[in-house]
Amino acid sequence: MKGTIPIDFPGADVVVAGIADLLNGRETIAALLVSIGTPRLRREGVDIPAPISSPEIKLYRRLSVDNPDAAHSRYNALIRRLVSFERALSCVNR
């Protein structure tokens, strides 16, 4: 299973989109989220190209621009999606 991204896992859509955005040099919400998860994703065998530096701060700022009142809850929801994907991937890689 290492090296492949199961698209039916929770959060896989954002991880796949984030990797594609990183490959194309785009600093999107998905790319920032994948950059946050880079250490664990790499440990699970996922190739992450050139993660963005300081992704936590940049993600929160980006979310704050769109809707300052909802930035905190949106940030936490995105992190939960990432962690859900990472945990599912970890389970199948054991």
C-alpha positions as CSV (number, residue, x, y, z in Angstrom):
1,M,0.0,0.0,0.0
2,K,2.9,2.4,0.6
3,G,3.3,5.0,-2.1
4,T,-0.3,5.0,-3.2
5,I,-3.1,7.3,-2.1
6,P,-6.4,5.5,-1.4
7,I,-9.0,7.9,-2.8
8,D,-11.8,6.4,-0.8
9,F,-10.3,7.4,2.6
10,P,-11.8,10.4,4.4
11,G,-9.9,13.5,3.5
12,A,-8.3,11.9,0.4
13,D,-9.8,14.5,-1.9
14,V,-8.0,17.4,-0.2
15,V,-4.7,15.5,0.1
16,V,-4.8,14.6,-3.6
17,A,-5.7,18.2,-4.6
18,G,-3.0,19.6,-2.3
19,I,-0.3,17.4,-3.8
20,A,-1.4,18.4,-7.3
21,D,-1.3,22.1,-6.2
22,L,2.2,21.7,-4.7
23,L,3.4,20.1,-8.0
24,N,2.1,23.1,-9.9
25,G,3.5,25.6,-7.5
26,R,0.1,26.8,-6.2
27,E,-0.3,28.0,-2.6
28,T,-3.9,26.9,-2.0
29,I,-5.7,25.8,1.1
30,A,-5.2,22.2,0.1
31,A,-1.5,22.7,-0.6
32,L,-1.1,24.4,2.8
33,L,-2.9,21.5,4.5
34,V,-0.7,18.9,2.9
35,S,2.3,20.9,3.8
36,I,1.2,20.7,7.4
37,G,0.9,17.0,7.2
38,T,4.2,16.4,5.2
39,P,6.2,14.7,8.0
40,R,3.5,12.1,8.8
41,L,2.5,11.6,5.2
42,R,6.1,11.0,4.2
43,R,6.5,8.5,7.0
44,E,3.6,6.7,5.5
45,G,5.3,6.6,2.1
46,V,3.5,9.5,0.3
47,D,5.7,11.6,-1.9
48,I,5.2,15.2,-1.0
49,P,6.9,17.7,-3.4
50,A,8.3,20.9,-2.0
51,P,6.0,21.7,0.9
52,I,5.3,25.3,1.7
53,S,7.1,26.8,4.7
54,S,5.2,28.0,7.7
55,P,2.0,26.4,6.5
56,E,0.0,26.6,9.7
57,I,0.3,30.4,9.8
58,K,-0.3,30.8,6.1
59,L,-3.4,28.6,6.3
60,Y,-4.9,30.4,9.2
61,R,-4.3,33.8,7.5
62,R,-5.9,32.6,4.3
63,L,-8.9,31.4,6.1
64,S,-9.1,34.7,8.1
65,V,-9.3,36.7,4.8
66,D,-12.3,34.8,3.6
67,N,-14.2,34.8,6.9
68,P,-12.5,36.1,10.0
69,D,-15.2,34.9,12.4
70,A,-15.1,31.3,11.1
71,A,-11.3,31.0,10.5
72,H,-10.7,29.1,13.8
73,S,-13.4,26.5,13.2
74,R,-12.5,26.0,9.5
75,Y,-8.9,25.6,10.4
76,N,-9.7,22.9,13.0
77,A,-12.1,21.2,10.6
78,L,-9.4,21.0,7.9
79,I,-6.8,19.6,10.4
80,R,-9.3,17.0,11.5
81,R,-9.8,15.9,7.8
82,L,-6.0,15.7,7.4
83,V,-5.6,13.7,10.6
84,S,-8.4,11.3,9.6
85,F,-6.7,10.6,6.3
86,E,-3.3,10.1,8.1
87,R,-4.8,7.7,10.6
88,A,-6.5,5.6,7.9
89,L,-3.4,5.5,5.9
90,S,-1.4,4.5,8.9
91,C,-3.8,1.6,9.7
92,V,-3.4,0.1,6.2
93,N,0.3,0.5,6.2
94,R,0.8,-1.5,9.4
